[in-house]
Amino acid sequence: MIKVFIDGKEGTTGLKIFERMEKRSDVEMLTLPDEIRKDVSARKECINAADIVFLCLPDSAARESVSLCENKNVKIIDASTAHRTNPEWAYGFPELSEKHRQKIQSSHRVAVPGCHASGFISLVYPLIAGGIVDSEYPFVSHSITGYSGGGKKMIAEYENCERSVEFDSPRQYALGQQHKHLPEMKYVCGLKYEPVFNPIVADFYSGMCVSVPLHVRLMNKKMSVSDLKTYFKEYYARHNFIDIAEKDCTYLPANILVGTNKLKIYVSGNDERILLASVFDNLGKGASGAAVQCMNILCGLDERVSLQ
């Protein structure tokens, strides 16, 4: 039986992980009553008694929780931003390379990728790895997400019956180009510069579509749409949760993979301009699903356990 403690279970990601754990017969959940769930000594006791600890906390609180761990056998999976660019932590995206998967398998510390970053990195990391573009390529990325990505406060704002009419429209944010996922995008992909990143939140609960346009004239390898589609198919072959779309589409919804841990890549465009897009659930492969996938790998289980 795997003893699991979720520090920050009341947040959106924590609740989703808890739902997945409750359905498993191989997991024993360690929980705290509401009145002491923020008590440091109580949290410390649960952290050190667990086999797997999920951190679903703000960055500072996540760092505090790591400092409370004195049991060297405890494996921590952090869903915050705190450790995603820390080379001592495994980056929880096993499909990127065999090296990533092996580091997750052998590590006691795993950082779960950010939701927007997952989409961007799923598209850009293979381009860099294959020499299709170099690390100085001037990347631009647009990302549209459901409002659940903003946590409880944003969910309450969108579901308030007296909300402003502004919430009826998609809303672009992080206009100052200081989004918290940018350092992660740059670091994991090995980019020289951070991309111009345009995140957009819209009036639907969950789902995400991250797009990256490419100018063929700026690519090191002048590949066609068909060539790139074949490349991505080969790159992500034999992986359980990443698929490459076979058919073109007129409209690309962001919510078609809600409730799954799947991520689907679309390659569209023409001989001059190519558009890459990654569609997934921001609460699935973009958060709780990715965290549970990492737990399964850490425990030597089939990575698909309790995921679809």
Contacts in CASP RR format, 6 or more apart in sequence:
PFRMAT RR
TARGET T0000
AUTHOR 0000-0000-0000
METHOD contacts of the structure
MODEL  1
MIKVFIDGKEGTTGLKIFERMEKRSDVEMLTLPDEIRKDVSARKECINAA
DIVFLCLPDSAARESVSLCENKNVKIIDASTAHRTNPEWAYGFPELSEKH
RQKIQSSHRVAVPGCHASGFISLVYPLIAGGIVDSEYPFVSHSITGYSGG
GKKMIAEYENCERSVEFDSPRQYALGQQHKHLPEMKYVCGLKYEPVFNPI
VADFYSGMCVSVPLHVRLMNKKMSVSDLKTYFKEYYARHNFIDIAEKDCT
YLPANILVGTNKLKIYVSGNDERILLASVFDNLGKGASGAAVQCMNILCG
LDERVSLQ
1 26 0 8 1.000
1 27 0 8 1.000
1 28 0 8 1.000
2 26 0 8 1.000
2 27 0 8 1.000
2 28 0 8 1.000
2 51 0 8 1.000
2 52 0 8 1.000
2 299 0 8 1.000
3 27 0 8 1.000
3 28 0 8 1.000
3 30 0 8 1.000
3 49 0 8 1.000
3 50 0 8 1.000
3 51 0 8 1.000
3 52 0 8 1.000
4 21 0 8 1.000
4 27 0 8 1.000
4 28 0 8 1.000
4 29 0 8 1.000
4 30 0 8 1.000
4 50 0 8 1.000
4 51 0 8 1.000
4 52 0 8 1.000
4 53 0 8 1.000
4 54 0 8 1.000
4 295 0 8 1.000
5 29 0 8 1.000
5 30 0 8 1.000
5 31 0 8 1.000
5 46 0 8 1.000
5 47 0 8 1.000
5 49 0 8 1.000
5 50 0 8 1.000
5 52 0 8 1.000
5 53 0 8 1.000
5 54 0 8 1.000
6 14 0 8 1.000
6 17 0 8 1.000
6 18 0 8 1.000
6 21 0 8 1.000
6 29 0 8 1.000
6 53 0 8 1.000
6 54 0 8 1.000
6 56 0 8 1.000
7 43 0 8 1.000
7 46 0 8 1.000
7 47 0 8 1.000
7 53 0 8 1.000
7 54 0 8 1.000
7 55 0 8 1.000
7 56 0 8 1.000
7 57 0 8 1.000
7 61 0 8 1.000
7 65 0 8 1.000
8 14 0 8 1.000
8 37 0 8 1.000
8 55 0 8 1.000
8 56 0 8 1.000
8 57 0 8 1.000
9 15 0 8 1.000
9 17 0 8 1.000
9 18 0 8 1.000
9 31 0 8 1.000
9 37 0 8 1.000
9 56 0 8 1.000
10 37 0 8 1.000
11 56 0 8 1.000
11 151 0 8 1.000
11 152 0 8 1.000
12 148 0 8 1.000
12 149 0 8 1.000
12 150 0 8 1.000
12 151 0 8 1.000
12 152 0 8 1.000
12 155 0 8 1.000
12 283 0 8 1.000
12 287 0 8 1.000
13 56 0 8 1.000
13 79 0 8 1.000
13 283 0 8 1.000
13 287 0 8 1.000
13 288 0 8 1.000
13 291 0 8 1.000
14 54 0 8 1.000
14 56 0 8 1.000
14 79 0 8 1.000
14 288 0 8 1.000
16 283 0 8 1.000
16 284 0 8 1.000
16 287 0 8 1.000
16 288 0 8 1.000
16 289 0 8 1.000
17 54 0 8 1.000
17 56 0 8 1.000
17 288 0 8 1.000
17 289 0 8 1.000
17 291 0 8 1.000
17 292 0 8 1.000
18 29 0 8 1.000
20 288 0 8 1.000
20 289 0 8 1.000
20 292 0 8 1.000
20 306 0 8 1.000
20 307 0 8 1.000
21 27 0 8 1.000
21 29 0 8 1.000
21 292 0 8 1.000
21 306 0 8 1.000
22 29 0 8 1.000
23 306 0 8 1.000
24 305 0 8 1.000
24 306 0 8 1.000
26 301 0 8 1.000
26 305 0 8 1.000
30 46 0 8 1.000
30 49 0 8 1.000
30 50 0 8 1.000
31 46 0 8 1.000
32 39 0 8 1.000
32 42 0 8 1.000
32 43 0 8 1.000
32 46 0 8 1.000
36 42 0 8 1.000
37 43 0 8 1.000
40 64 0 8 1.000
40 68 0 8 1.000
43 65 0 8 1.000
43 68 0 8 1.000
44 68 0 8 1.000
46 53 0 8 1.000
47 53 0 8 1.000
47 65 0 8 1.000
47 68 0 8 1.000
47 69 0 8 1.000
47 71 0 8 1.000
47 74 0 8 1.000
48 68 0 8 1.000
48 69 0 8 1.000
48 70 0 8 1.000
48 71 0 8 1.000
48 74 0 8 1.000
49 71 0 8 1.000
50 74 0 8 1.000
51 73 0 8 1.000
51 74 0 8 1.000
51 75 0 8 1.000
51 299 0 8 1.000
52 74 0 8 1.000
52 75 0 8 1.000
52 77 0 8 1.000
52 295 0 8 1.000
52 298 0 8 1.000
52 299 0 8 1.000
53 65 0 8 1.000
53 69 0 8 1.000
53 74 0 8 1.000
53 75 0 8 1.000
53 76 0 8 1.000
53 77 0 8 1.000
54 77 0 8 1.000
54 79 0 8 1.000
54 291 0 8 1.000
54 295 0 8 1.000
55 61 0 8 1.000
55 62 0 8 1.000
55 65 0 8 1.000
55 66 0 8 1.000
55 76 0 8 1.000
55 77 0 8 1.000
55 78 0 8 1.000
55 79 0 8 1.000
55 80 0 8 1.000
56 79 0 8 1.000
56 80 0 8 1.000
57 65 0 8 1.000
57 80 0 8 1.000
58 80 0 8 1.000
59 80 0 8 1.000
59 81 0 8 1.000
59 82 0 8 1.000
60 82 0 8 1.000
61 80 0 8 1.000
62 78 0 8 1.000
62 80 0 8 1.000
62 82 0 8 1.000
62 83 0 8 1.000
63 82 0 8 1.000
65 76 0 8 1.000
66 76 0 8 1.000
66 78 0 8 1.000
66 83 0 8 1.000
66 109 0 8 1.000
69 76 0 8 1.000
72 108 0 8 1.000
73 108 0 8 1.000
74 108 0 8 1.000
75 107 0 8 1.000
75 108 0 8 1.000
75 109 0 8 1.000
75 110 0 8 1.000
75 298 0 8 1.000
76 108 0 8 1.000
76 109 0 8 1.000
76 110 0 8 1.000
77 110 0 8 1.000
77 112 0 8 1.000
77 291 0 8 1.000
77 294 0 8 1.000
77 295 0 8 1.000
77 298 0 8 1.000
78 89 0 8 1.000
78 109 0 8 1.000
78 110 0 8 1.000
78 111 0 8 1.000
78 112 0 8 1.000
79 112 0 8 1.000
79 287 0 8 1.000
79 288 0 8 1.000
79 291 0 8 1.000
81 114 0 8 1.000
81 180 0 8 1.000
81 181 0 8 1.000
81 184 0 8 1.000
82 111 0 8 1.000
83 89 0 8 1.000
83 109 0 8 1.000
83 111 0 8 1.000
84 91 0 8 1.000
84 111 0 8 1.000
84 113 0 8 1.000
84 114 0 8 1.000
84 117 0 8 1.000
84 183 0 8 1.000
84 184 0 8 1.000
84 187 0 8 1.000
84 188 0 8 1.000
85 183 0 8 1.000
85 184 0 8 1.000
85 187 0 8 1.000
85 188 0 8 1.000
86 111 0 8 1.000
88 109 0 8 1.000
89 107 0 8 1.000
89 109 0 8 1.000
89 110 0 8 1.000
89 111 0 8 1.000
90 100 0 8 1.000
90 103 0 8 1.000
90 104 0 8 1.000
90 106 0 8 1.000
90 107 0 8 1.000
90 109 0 8 1.000
90 110 0 8 1.000
90 111 0 8 1.000
90 294 0 8 1.000
91 100 0 8 1.000
91 103 0 8 1.000
91 110 0 8 1.000
91 111 0 8 1.000
91 113 0 8 1.000
91 188 0 8 1.000
92 100 0 8 1.000
92 104 0 8 1.000
92 110 0 8 1.000
92 111 0 8 1.000
92 112 0 8 1.000
92 113 0 8 1.000
92 290 0 8 1.000
92 294 0 8 1.000
93 100 0 8 1.000
93 113 0 8 1.000
93 118 0 8 1.000
93 121 0 8 1.000
93 122 0 8 1.000
93 188 0 8 1.000
93 290 0 8 1.000
94 100 0 8 1.000
94 101 0 8 1.000
94 104 0 8 1.000
94 293 0 8 1.000
94 294 0 8 1.000
94 297 0 8 1.000
94 303 0 8 1.000
95 101 0 8 1.000
95 122 0 8 1.000
95 236 0 8 1.000
95 239 0 8 1.000
95 241 0 8 1.000
95 242 0 8 1.000
96 121 0 8 1.000
96 122 0 8 1.000
96 125 0 8 1.000
96 126 0 8 1.000
96 188 0 8 1.000
97 129 0 8 1.000
101 297 0 8 1.000
104 110 0 8 1.000
104 294 0 8 1.000
104 297 0 8 1.000
104 298 0 8 1.000
105 297 0 8 1.000
105 298 0 8 1.000
105 300 0 8 1.000
107 298 0 8 1.000
110 294 0 8 1.000
110 298 0 8 1.000
112 287 0 8 1.000
112 290 0 8 1.000
112 291 0 8 1.000
112 294 0 8 1.000
113 121 0 8 1.000
113 184 0 8 1.000
113 188 0 8 1.000
113 286 0 8 1.000
113 290 0 8 1.000
114 181 0 8 1.000
114 184 0 8 1.000
114 286 0 8 1.000
114 287 0 8 1.000
115 145 0 8 1.000
115 149 0 8 1.000
115 181 0 8 1.000
115 208 0 8 1.000
115 282 0 8 1.000
115 286 0 8 1.000
115 287 0 8 1.000
116 143 0 8 1.000
116 145 0 8 1.000
116 179 0 8 1.000
116 181 0 8 1.000
116 197 0 8 1.000
116 199 0 8 1.000
116 208 0 8 1.000
116 210 0 8 1.000
117 181 0 8 1.000
117 184 0 8 1.000
117 185 0 8 1.000
117 188 0 8 1.000
118 210 0 8 1.000
118 263 0 8 1.000
118 278 0 8 1.000
118 280 0 8 1.000
118 285 0 8 1.000
118 286 0 8 1.000
118 290 0 8 1.000
119 143 0 8 1.000
119 208 0 8 1.000
119 210 0 8 1.000
119 263 0 8 1.000
119 278 0 8 1.000
119 280 0 8 1.000
120 141 0 8 1.000
120 143 0 8 1.000
120 181 0 8 1.000
120 185 0 8 1.000
120 189 0 8 1.000
120 195 0 8 1.000
120 197 0 8 1.000
120 210 0 8 1.000
120 212 0 8 1.000
120 278 0 8 1.000
121 184 0 8 1.000
121 185 0 8 1.000
121 188 0 8 1.000
121 189 0 8 1.000
122 210 0 8 1.000
122 242 0 8 1.000
122 263 0 8 1.000
122 265 0 8 1.000
122 278 0 8 1.000
123 210 0 8 1.000
123 212 0 8 1.000
123 265 0 8 1.000
123 276 0 8 1.000
123 277 0 8 1.000
123 278 0 8 1.000
124 139 0 8 1.000
124 185 0 8 1.000
124 189 0 8 1.000
124 191 0 8 1.000
124 212 0 8 1.000
125 188 0 8 1.000
125 189 0 8 1.000
126 132 0 8 1.000
126 231 0 8 1.000
126 232 0 8 1.000
126 235 0 8 1.000
126 236 0 8 1.000
127 133 0 8 1.000
127 137 0 8 1.000
127 214 0 8 1.000
128 134 0 8 1.000
128 135 0 8 1.000
128 189 0 8 1.000
128 190 0 8 1.000
128 191 0 8 1.000
129 235 0 8 1.000
130 231 0 8 1.000
131 220 0 8 1.000
131 221 0 8 1.000
132 219 0 8 1.000
132 220 0 8 1.000
132 221 0 8 1.000
132 223 0 8 1.000
132 228 0 8 1.000
132 231 0 8 1.000
133 214 0 8 1.000
133 218 0 8 1.000
133 219 0 8 1.000
133 220 0 8 1.000
134 220 0 8 1.000
135 189 0 8 1.000
135 190 0 8 1.000
135 191 0 8 1.000
135 192 0 8 1.000
136 191 0 8 1.000
136 192 0 8 1.000
136 193 0 8 1.000
137 191 0 8 1.000
137 218 0 8 1.000
137 219 0 8 1.000
138 193 0 8 1.000
138 195 0 8 1.000
138 196 0 8 1.000
138 218 0 8 1.000
139 191 0 8 1.000
139 195 0 8 1.000
139 196 0 8 1.000
139 212 0 8 1.000
140 195 0 8 1.000
140 196 0 8 1.000
140 197 0 8 1.000
140 198 0 8 1.000
140 212 0 8 1.000
140 213 0 8 1.000
141 185 0 8 1.000
141 195 0 8 1.000
141 196 0 8 1.000
141 197 0 8 1.000
141 198 0 8 1.000
141 210 0 8 1.000
141 211 0 8 1.000
141 212 0 8 1.000
142 198 0 8 1.000
142 200 0 8 1.000
142 210 0 8 1.000
142 211 0 8 1.000
143 197 0 8 1.000
143 198 0 8 1.000
143 199 0 8 1.000
143 200 0 8 1.000
143 208 0 8 1.000
143 209 0 8 1.000
143 210 0 8 1.000
143 211 0 8 1.000
144 170 0 8 1.000
144 199 0 8 1.000
144 200 0 8 1.000
144 201 0 8 1.000
144 202 0 8 1.000
144 208 0 8 1.000
144 209 0 8 1.000
144 254 0 8 1.000
145 199 0 8 1.000
145 200 0 8 1.000
145 201 0 8 1.000
145 202 0 8 1.000
145 207 0 8 1.000
145 208 0 8 1.000
145 254 0 8 1.000
145 282 0 8 1.000
146 201 0 8 1.000
146 202 0 8 1.000
146 203 0 8 1.000
146 204 0 8 1.000
146 205 0 8 1.000
146 206 0 8 1.000
146 207 0 8 1.000
146 208 0 8 1.000
146 254 0 8 1.000
146 255 0 8 1.000
146 282 0 8 1.000
147 154 0 8 1.000
147 155 0 8 1.000
147 157 0 8 1.000
147 158 0 8 1.000
147 201 0 8 1.000
147 202 0 8 1.000
147 203 0 8 1.000
147 204 0 8 1.000
147 205 0 8 1.000
148 154 0 8 1.000
148 155 0 8 1.000
148 205 0 8 1.000
148 206 0 8 1.000
148 282 0 8 1.000
148 283 0 8 1.000
149 201 0 8 1.000
149 206 0 8 1.000
149 282 0 8 1.000
149 283 0 8 1.000
149 287 0 8 1.000
150 201 0 8 1.000
154 201 0 8 1.000
155 205 0 8 1.000
157 163 0 8 1.000
157 167 0 8 1.000
158 167 0 8 1.000
158 203 0 8 1.000
167 203 0 8 1.000
168 203 0 8 1.000
169 203 0 8 1.000
170 200 0 8 1.000
170 201 0 8 1.000
170 202 0 8 1.000
170 203 0 8 1.000
171 200 0 8 1.000
171 201 0 8 1.000
171 202 0 8 1.000
172 198 0 8 1.000
172 199 0 8 1.000
172 200 0 8 1.000
173 199 0 8 1.000
173 200 0 8 1.000
173 201 0 8 1.000
174 197 0 8 1.000
174 198 0 8 1.000
174 199 0 8 1.000
177 194 0 8 1.000
177 196 0 8 1.000
177 197 0 8 1.000
179 197 0 8 1.000
179 199 0 8 1.000
181 197 0 8 1.000
182 194 0 8 1.000
182 195 0 8 1.000
182 197 0 8 1.000
183 194 0 8 1.000
185 191 0 8 1.000
185 194 0 8 1.000
185 195 0 8 1.000
185 197 0 8 1.000
186 193 0 8 1.000
186 194 0 8 1.000
186 195 0 8 1.000
202 254 0 8 1.000
204 254 0 8 1.000
204 255 0 8 1.000
205 258 0 8 1.000
206 255 0 8 1.000
206 258 0 8 1.000
206 259 0 8 1.000
206 281 0 8 1.000
206 282 0 8 1.000
206 283 0 8 1.000
207 254 0 8 1.000
207 255 0 8 1.000
207 257 0 8 1.000
207 258 0 8 1.000
207 279 0 8 1.000
207 280 0 8 1.000
207 281 0 8 1.000
207 282 0 8 1.000
207 283 0 8 1.000
208 254 0 8 1.000
208 279 0 8 1.000
208 280 0 8 1.000
208 281 0 8 1.000
208 282 0 8 1.000
208 286 0 8 1.000
209 252 0 8 1.000
209 253 0 8 1.000
209 254 0 8 1.000
209 277 0 8 1.000
209 278 0 8 1.000
209 279 0 8 1.000
210 277 0 8 1.000
210 278 0 8 1.000
211 275 0 8 1.000
211 276 0 8 1.000
211 277 0 8 1.000
211 278 0 8 1.000
212 275 0 8 1.000
212 276 0 8 1.000
212 277 0 8 1.000
213 273 0 8 1.000
213 274 0 8 1.000
213 275 0 8 1.000
213 276 0 8 1.000
214 273 0 8 1.000
214 274 0 8 1.000
214 275 0 8 1.000
214 276 0 8 1.000
215 272 0 8 1.000
215 273 0 8 1.000
216 222 0 8 1.000
216 223 0 8 1.000
216 271 0 8 1.000
216 272 0 8 1.000
216 273 0 8 1.000
216 274 0 8 1.000
217 272 0 8 1.000
223 231 0 8 1.000
223 274 0 8 1.000
224 271 0 8 1.000
225 267 0 8 1.000
225 268 0 8 1.000
225 269 0 8 1.000
225 270 0 8 1.000
225 274 0 8 1.000
228 267 0 8 1.000
228 274 0 8 1.000
228 276 0 8 1.000
229 244 0 8 1.000
229 267 0 8 1.000
232 244 0 8 1.000
232 265 0 8 1.000
232 267 0 8 1.000
233 244 0 8 1.000
236 242 0 8 1.000
236 243 0 8 1.000
236 244 0 8 1.000
236 265 0 8 1.000
240 303 0 8 1.000
240 304 0 8 1.000
241 261 0 8 1.000
241 262 0 8 1.000
241 263 0 8 1.000
241 285 0 8 1.000
241 293 0 8 1.000
241 303 0 8 1.000
241 307 0 8 1.000
242 262 0 8 1.000
242 263 0 8 1.000
242 264 0 8 1.000
242 265 0 8 1.000
243 262 0 8 1.000
243 263 0 8 1.000
243 264 0 8 1.000
243 265 0 8 1.000
244 264 0 8 1.000
244 265 0 8 1.000
244 267 0 8 1.000
245 264 0 8 1.000
245 265 0 8 1.000
245 266 0 8 1.000
245 267 0 8 1.000
248 268 0 8 1.000
249 266 0 8 1.000
252 266 0 8 1.000
252 277 0 8 1.000
252 279 0 8 1.000
253 279 0 8 1.000
254 279 0 8 1.000
256 264 0 8 1.000
256 279 0 8 1.000
257 263 0 8 1.000
257 264 0 8 1.000
257 279 0 8 1.000
257 280 0 8 1.000
257 281 0 8 1.000
257 285 0 8 1.000
258 281 0 8 1.000
258 283 0 8 1.000
259 281 0 8 1.000
259 283 0 8 1.000
259 284 0 8 1.000
259 308 0 8 1.000
260 281 0 8 1.000
260 284 0 8 1.000
260 285 0 8 1.000
260 307 0 8 1.000
260 308 0 8 1.000
261 281 0 8 1.000
261 284 0 8 1.000
261 285 0 8 1.000
261 289 0 8 1.000
261 290 0 8 1.000
261 292 0 8 1.000
261 293 0 8 1.000
261 307 0 8 1.000
261 308 0 8 1.000
262 280 0 8 1.000
262 281 0 8 1.000
262 285 0 8 1.000
262 308 0 8 1.000
263 278 0 8 1.000
263 279 0 8 1.000
263 280 0 8 1.000
263 285 0 8 1.000
264 278 0 8 1.000
264 279 0 8 1.000
264 280 0 8 1.000
265 276 0 8 1.000
265 277 0 8 1.000
265 278 0 8 1.000
265 279 0 8 1.000
266 275 0 8 1.000
266 276 0 8 1.000
266 277 0 8 1.000
266 278 0 8 1.000
266 279 0 8 1.000
267 274 0 8 1.000
267 275 0 8 1.000
267 276 0 8 1.000
268 274 0 8 1.000
268 275 0 8 1.000
268 277 0 8 1.000
269 275 0 8 1.000
280 286 0 8 1.000
283 289 0 8 1.000
284 290 0 8 1.000
289 307 0 8 1.000
292 305 0 8 1.000
292 306 0 8 1.000
292 307 0 8 1.000
293 303 0 8 1.000
293 307 0 8 1.000
296 302 0 8 1.000
296 303 0 8 1.000
296 304 0 8 1.000
296 305 0 8 1.000
296 306 0 8 1.000
296 307 0 8 1.000
297 303 0 8 1.000
END
